[in-house]
């Protein structure tokens, strides 16, 4: 994997062989920083023509409700407009963080109870293991948009 961005808040990498962007939150991030970093991820998806994203939130603190609403109402639709069609989230098995990705996922249309979304626009899944998430997202093949 190629590191695209790395700082105290996040590590963003490109898996060229499987055509996806992977990002790992490193802990607490302010709402403005959160949005800026997600915008950067969107830019990387466009620049590298990636249609798959893997988000590792195991170390992230709770996402504020306002930020969750922004992700669902603004950022995810723009990701889909730019061709992102597959999205995996790796969350902790226990703890406070584990509720945030599920809340965001629950607010998206066509979710299923087993944390897999198979809507026409985006395939979405939640995992507890990074290797399982990478295997899953890689199974979709490398498709350039």
One Martini backbone bead per residue (centre of mass of N, CA, C, O) as a GRO file, in nm:
protein
  145
    1UNK     BB    1   0.099   0.034   0.017
    2UNK     BB    2   0.021   0.377  -0.022
    3UNK     BB    3   0.103   0.671   0.123
    4UNK     BB    4  -0.087   0.981   0.130
    5UNK     BB    5  -0.148   1.014   0.452
    6UNK     BB    6   0.012   1.139   0.767
    7UNK     BB    7  -0.104   1.171   1.107
    8UNK     BB    8  -0.249   1.207   1.420
    9UNK     BB    9  -0.549   1.136   1.286
   10UNK     BB   10  -0.439   0.994   1.005
   11UNK     BB   11  -0.444   0.720   0.761
   12UNK     BB   12  -0.373   0.718   0.408
   13UNK     BB   13  -0.437   0.463   0.158
   14UNK     BB   14  -0.321   0.281  -0.134
   15UNK     BB   15  -0.460   0.006  -0.322
   16UNK     BB   16  -0.367  -0.075  -0.633
   17UNK     BB   17  -0.432  -0.386  -0.675
   18UNK     BB   18  -0.756  -0.324  -0.564
   19UNK     BB   19  -0.875  -0.026  -0.575
   20UNK     BB   20  -0.826   0.124  -0.275
   21UNK     BB   21  -0.919   0.312   0.003
   22UNK     BB   22  -0.745   0.355   0.318
   23UNK     BB   23  -0.861   0.446   0.651
   24UNK     BB   24  -0.717   0.565   0.974
   25UNK     BB   25  -0.811   0.637   1.276
   26UNK     BB   26  -0.631   0.772   1.580
   27UNK     BB   27  -0.884   0.934   1.714
   28UNK     BB   28  -0.943   1.231   1.800
   29UNK     BB   29  -1.158   1.463   1.616
   30UNK     BB   30  -1.250   1.737   1.489
   31UNK     BB   31  -1.503   1.838   1.294
   32UNK     BB   32  -1.334   1.999   1.085
   33UNK     BB   33  -1.120   1.780   1.041
   34UNK     BB   34  -1.307   1.557   0.955
   35UNK     BB   35  -1.406   1.695   0.696
   36UNK     BB   36  -1.134   1.750   0.561
   37UNK     BB   37  -1.047   1.449   0.547
   38UNK     BB   38  -1.288   1.350   0.378
   39UNK     BB   39  -1.227   1.533   0.139
   40UNK     BB   40  -0.952   1.407   0.081
   41UNK     BB   41  -1.061   1.126   0.018
   42UNK     BB   42  -1.229   1.209  -0.220
   43UNK     BB   43  -0.994   1.317  -0.387
   44UNK     BB   44  -0.844   1.045  -0.403
   45UNK     BB   45  -1.062   0.887  -0.549
   46UNK     BB   46  -1.053   1.061  -0.800
   47UNK     BB   47  -0.748   1.061  -0.869
   48UNK     BB   48  -0.740   0.717  -0.847
   49UNK     BB   49  -1.006   0.578  -0.932
   50UNK     BB   50  -1.185   0.490  -0.681
   51UNK     BB   51  -1.464   0.253  -0.575
   52UNK     BB   52  -1.317   0.198  -0.290
   53UNK     BB   53  -1.371   0.182   0.078
   54UNK     BB   54  -1.174   0.183   0.388
   55UNK     BB   55  -1.280   0.211   0.733
   56UNK     BB   56  -1.087   0.271   1.032
   57UNK     BB   57  -1.249   0.306   1.372
   58UNK     BB   58  -1.114   0.171   1.632
   59UNK     BB   59  -0.970   0.463   1.747
   60UNK     BB   60  -1.218   0.621   1.747
   61UNK     BB   61  -1.420   0.843   1.845
   62UNK     BB   62  -1.698   0.984   1.872
   63UNK     BB   63  -1.935   1.087   1.651
   64UNK     BB   64  -2.091   1.349   1.591
   65UNK     BB   65  -2.406   1.403   1.490
   66UNK     BB   66  -2.344   1.621   1.282
   67UNK     BB   67  -2.134   1.449   1.128
   68UNK     BB   68  -2.318   1.214   1.059
   69UNK     BB   69  -2.518   1.378   0.889
   70UNK     BB   70  -2.310   1.476   0.681
   71UNK     BB   71  -2.225   1.205   0.572
   72UNK     BB   72  -2.511   1.117   0.470
   73UNK     BB   73  -2.607   1.393   0.316
   74UNK     BB   74  -2.314   1.459   0.163
   75UNK     BB   75  -2.061   1.271   0.132
   76UNK     BB   76  -2.175   1.000   0.025
   77UNK     BB   77  -2.318   1.111  -0.228
   78UNK     BB   78  -2.050   1.219  -0.352
   79UNK     BB   79  -1.908   0.952  -0.367
   80UNK     BB   80  -2.114   0.825  -0.561
   81UNK     BB   81  -2.087   1.039  -0.789
   82UNK     BB   82  -1.765   0.939  -0.807
   83UNK     BB   83  -1.803   0.595  -0.792
   84UNK     BB   84  -1.858   0.494  -0.517
   85UNK     BB   85  -1.967   0.137  -0.432
   86UNK     BB   86  -1.763   0.054  -0.190
   87UNK     BB   87  -1.802  -0.006   0.176
   88UNK     BB   88  -1.586  -0.030   0.460
   89UNK     BB   89  -1.607  -0.109   0.816
   90UNK     BB   90  -1.393  -0.085   1.103
   91UNK     BB   91  -1.475  -0.200   1.422
   92UNK     BB   92  -1.512  -0.243   1.733
   93UNK     BB   93  -1.634  -0.487   1.943
   94UNK     BB   94  -1.606  -0.266   2.167
   95UNK     BB   95  -1.753   0.022   2.267
   96UNK     BB   96  -1.824   0.345   2.179
   97UNK     BB   97  -1.750   0.348   1.869
   98UNK     BB   98  -1.940   0.113   1.757
   99UNK     BB   99  -2.202   0.301   1.707
  100UNK     BB  100  -2.141   0.504   1.474
  101UNK     BB  101  -2.139   0.334   1.209
  102UNK     BB  102  -2.423   0.220   1.258
  103UNK     BB  103  -2.569   0.486   1.250
  104UNK     BB  104  -2.492   0.566   0.970
  105UNK     BB  105  -2.596   0.307   0.833
  106UNK     BB  106  -2.895   0.324   0.934
  107UNK     BB  107  -2.935   0.607   0.767
  108UNK     BB  108  -2.924   0.434   0.529
  109UNK     BB  109  -3.039   0.295   0.269
  110UNK     BB  110  -3.086  -0.053   0.254
  111UNK     BB  111  -3.037  -0.187   0.511
  112UNK     BB  112  -2.920  -0.450   0.713
  113UNK     BB  113  -2.892  -0.650   0.998
  114UNK     BB  114  -2.591  -0.766   0.889
  115UNK     BB  115  -2.428  -0.510   0.781
  116UNK     BB  116  -2.554  -0.512   0.484
  117UNK     BB  117  -2.542  -0.330   0.175
  118UNK     BB  118  -2.757  -0.354  -0.139
  119UNK     BB  119  -2.779  -0.119  -0.301
  120UNK     BB  120  -2.761   0.038  -0.606
  121UNK     BB  121  -2.518   0.243  -0.511
  122UNK     BB  122  -2.419   0.069  -0.241
  123UNK     BB  123  -2.180  -0.127  -0.081
  124UNK     BB  124  -2.212  -0.233   0.268
  125UNK     BB  125  -1.979  -0.295   0.550
  126UNK     BB  126  -1.925  -0.451   0.872
  127UNK     BB  127  -1.633  -0.486   1.083
  128UNK     BB  128  -1.370  -0.635   1.318
  129UNK     BB  129  -1.170  -0.711   1.076
  130UNK     BB  130  -0.929  -0.607   0.858
  131UNK     BB  131  -0.883  -0.862   0.682
  132UNK     BB  132  -1.177  -0.914   0.614
  133UNK     BB  133  -1.227  -0.639   0.478
  134UNK     BB  134  -1.008  -0.667   0.258
  135UNK     BB  135  -1.119  -0.921   0.129
  136UNK     BB  136  -1.396  -0.813   0.058
  137UNK     BB  137  -1.312  -0.559  -0.113
  138UNK     BB  138  -1.129  -0.730  -0.312
  139UNK     BB  139  -1.364  -0.915  -0.437
  140UNK     BB  140  -1.460  -0.679  -0.650
  141UNK     BB  141  -1.232  -0.574  -0.777
  142UNK     BB  142  -1.081  -0.381  -1.030
  143UNK     BB  143  -1.253  -0.069  -1.075
  144UNK     BB  144  -1.273   0.179  -1.300
  145UNK     BB  145  -1.444   0.501  -1.331
   0.00000   0.00000   0.00000
